Amino acid sequence: MASTTSEDIIEAALSSFAIGGYDGTTLAQIAGIVGIQKPSLYNHFSGKKELFLTVAEKVMKEVHEVMTDSFEKNQDKNIERRLYLVLADSTTFIFQKHKGMMYRRLLLFPPGELEEGLRALVQKGDQQIDELLQGFYEQGKKEEVISNLKFSVFRAAFYCLMDGLFTERFIYGEKEFKERFEGSWTVFWQGISAQ
C-alpha cells in the first residue's frame, strides 16, 4: 500500500526532529526529504508546531502500543514474567533509531513553546500506561505475588525503573545495558514482590 503525502511528511519529520530537534529542523528540510516544495506542506499541516505535535503523538501512541501488545500476547505467563517482558519490549522500542531519539527529546528536551501541549500529551500517554499497570497490579494482588503496596507506589517504582532504563539504553552498549537491565529488574522485583 502506497503511503500518502501526509504520512511521508510525518516520517520525514520524525527523522529530522529526532536528529536536529525542534529548533534545528526547518520545514524546508522536511519538504526536501519528501520531495515537495515547502508551501505544499501547508496543505497537510498548519505549521511546524502542528507537525511536531503530530509526530510526538505518533511516537507516544507507538510506545503505548508496544506495551499493550506485550501485555496481551503474554497473558498466559505469570505476572513477574509479563511485567518483565513489557519492560523489555519497551526498552527495545526505545532503541529504534529515530523513534527512540524522538521519545527521549520529548521527555528530556521539550521545545519551550510546545511544553504545555507536550505535557498534556505525555500525561495522556501516562494515563494509558497507568491502565496497563493497574491490570498488572490487580493480577499481582490476586495471585498474591505483589506485596502490600499502594498502587501509587507500584506505579512510581515502575516508571522510575522504565525511565532509568530508557536513559541507560542510550548510554551503554548492548552487553552493558543487558547487565544493568537484569540487575535493576532484580532489585525492582524483590522490592515489590510478596516474599
Wavefront OBJ file of the C-alpha trace (Angstrom):
o trace
v 0.000 0.000 0.000
v 1.442 3.342 -1.029
v 1.862 5.955 1.653
v 0.156 9.312 1.480
v 1.989 12.593 1.322
v 0.915 13.328 4.908
v 2.445 10.026 6.062
v 5.630 10.777 4.128
v 5.816 14.202 5.761
v 5.343 12.687 9.226
v 8.085 10.101 8.632
v 10.483 12.746 7.300
v 9.649 14.996 10.237
v 10.217 12.132 12.685
v 13.768 11.533 11.498
v 14.511 15.253 11.153
v 13.177 16.236 14.583
v 14.853 13.213 16.187
v 18.250 14.216 14.822
v 18.038 18.012 14.802
v 15.462 18.730 17.469
v 12.657 21.213 17.072
v 14.842 24.290 16.726
v 17.382 22.573 14.481
v 14.825 21.418 11.933
v 13.143 23.513 9.265
v 10.039 22.835 7.245
v 12.157 23.359 4.126
v 14.391 20.434 5.184
v 11.374 18.206 5.726
v 9.843 19.222 2.403
v 13.156 18.471 0.678
v 13.257 14.955 2.125
v 9.701 14.304 0.954
v 10.409 15.819 -2.460
v 7.840 18.592 -2.314
v 8.028 22.372 -2.075
v 7.772 23.923 1.387
v 4.451 25.693 0.623
v 2.934 22.275 -0.161
v 3.448 21.246 3.478
v 0.764 23.730 4.454
v -1.795 21.668 2.542
v -1.263 18.998 5.209
v -0.171 20.823 8.370
v -0.730 24.372 9.588
v 2.923 24.734 10.520
v 5.923 23.371 12.341
v 4.191 23.252 15.746
v 1.321 21.123 14.486
v 3.701 18.819 12.638
v 5.931 18.361 15.701
v 2.933 17.621 17.934
v 1.627 15.140 15.344
v 4.973 13.338 15.334
v 5.095 13.418 19.140
v 1.606 11.934 19.356
v 2.577 9.184 16.902
v 5.624 8.226 18.973
v 3.692 8.262 22.261
v 0.977 6.118 20.687
v 3.555 3.596 19.482
v 5.143 3.335 22.946
v 1.715 2.539 24.363
v 1.001 0.032 21.569
v 4.266 -1.812 22.265
v 3.359 -2.106 25.933
v -0.242 -3.132 25.209
v 0.812 -5.729 22.631
v 3.319 -7.214 25.065
v 0.719 -7.216 27.846
v -1.817 -9.029 25.663
v 0.434 -11.551 23.921
v 1.884 -12.749 27.230
v -1.357 -13.280 29.142
v -0.538 -16.951 29.645
v 2.574 -16.084 31.666
v 2.824 -15.275 35.359
v 2.792 -11.660 36.471
v 6.547 -11.465 37.066
v 7.303 -12.650 33.529
v 4.621 -10.441 31.941
v 5.868 -7.330 33.672
v 9.464 -8.194 32.757
v 8.517 -8.671 29.091
v 6.590 -5.388 28.913
v 9.651 -3.619 30.251
v 11.983 -5.471 27.865
v 9.760 -4.788 24.847
v 9.514 -1.111 25.807
v 13.277 -0.701 26.012
v 13.634 -2.449 22.656
v 11.257 0.126 21.155
v 13.344 2.939 22.590
v 16.398 1.542 20.797
v 14.748 2.139 17.404
v 16.889 4.920 16.000
v 14.558 7.804 15.229
v 11.589 6.827 17.366
v 13.757 6.344 20.428
v 15.610 9.593 19.869
v 12.336 11.444 19.408
v 10.846 9.930 22.556
v 13.912 10.985 24.544
v 13.678 14.522 23.156
v 10.007 14.718 24.097
v 10.700 13.796 27.692
v 14.044 15.468 28.310
v 14.235 18.400 25.899
v 10.719 19.589 25.042
v 10.658 22.765 22.950
v 9.704 25.610 25.293
v 6.914 26.920 23.105
v 5.327 23.452 22.939
v 5.892 22.467 26.558
v 2.236 22.756 27.565
v 0.972 20.717 24.606
v 3.669 18.089 25.106
v 2.982 17.873 28.833
v -0.683 17.168 28.074
v 0.348 14.551 25.509
v 2.721 12.824 27.942
v 0.103 12.875 30.697
v -2.421 11.295 28.332
v 0.139 8.607 27.478
v 0.863 8.050 31.160
v -2.856 7.595 31.853
v -2.986 4.868 29.215
v 0.092 3.184 30.657
v -1.431 3.527 34.137
v -4.383 1.433 32.955
v -1.983 -1.337 31.926
v -0.118 -1.070 35.203
v -3.401 -1.256 37.091
v -4.040 -4.589 35.356
v -0.615 -5.866 36.415
v -1.149 -4.634 39.946
v -4.555 -6.279 40.268
v -3.276 -9.558 38.807
v -0.292 -9.481 41.169
v -2.529 -8.857 44.161
v -4.920 -11.609 43.070
v -2.039 -14.062 42.676
v -0.604 -12.798 45.987
v 2.814 -12.137 44.448
v 2.892 -8.353 44.947
v 3.479 -7.059 48.457
v 1.058 -4.851 50.297
v 1.974 -1.704 48.368
v -0.416 1.002 47.299
v -0.917 1.181 43.542
v 0.675 4.642 43.501
v 3.899 3.204 44.975
v 3.919 0.297 42.493
v 3.329 2.714 39.610
v 6.021 5.154 40.754
v 8.588 2.357 41.107
v 7.772 1.016 37.641
v 8.056 4.449 35.995
v 11.385 5.133 37.723
v 12.710 1.792 36.522
v 11.402 2.274 32.988
v 12.640 5.864 32.677
v 16.043 4.920 34.061
v 16.359 2.025 31.639
v 15.288 4.238 28.735
v 18.116 6.618 29.591
v 20.658 3.818 30.020
v 19.613 2.354 26.669
v 21.108 5.445 25.016
v 24.305 5.434 27.056
v 25.509 1.842 27.109
v 26.208 -0.868 24.579
v 24.015 -3.943 24.337
v 26.004 -6.138 26.747
v 26.353 -3.491 29.463
v 22.712 -2.476 29.067
v 21.535 -6.079 29.453
v 23.515 -6.436 32.697
v 22.053 -3.198 34.026
v 18.565 -4.212 32.926
v 18.800 -7.558 34.712
v 20.290 -6.033 37.858
v 17.731 -3.269 38.163
v 14.905 -5.687 37.340
v 16.034 -7.992 40.160
v 16.033 -5.149 42.686
v 12.655 -3.874 41.430
v 11.001 -7.289 41.615
v 12.413 -8.015 45.067
v 11.093 -4.646 46.207
v 7.515 -5.201 45.040
v 7.108 -8.941 45.490
v 5.449 -10.585 48.472
v 8.273 -12.797 49.674
l 1 2 3 4 5 6 7 8 9 10 11 12 13 14 15 16 17 18 19 20 21 22 23 24 25 26 27 28 29 30 31 32 33 34 35 36 37 38 39 40 41 42 43 44 45 46 47 48 49 50 51 52 53 54 55 56 57 58 59 60 61 62 63 64 65 66 67 68 69 70 71 72 73 74 75 76 77 78 79 80 81 82 83 84 85 86 87 88 89 90 91 92 93 94 95 96 97 98 99 100 101 102 103 104 105 106 107 108 109 110 111 112 113 114 115 116 117 118 119 120 121 122 123 124 125 126 127 128 129 130 131 132 133 134 135 136 137 138 139 140 141 142 143 144 145 146 147 148 149 150 151 152 153 154 155 156 157 158 159 160 161 162 163 164 165 166 167 168 169 170 171 172 173 174 175 176 177 178 179 180 181 182 183 184 185 186 187 188 189 190 191 192 193 194 195
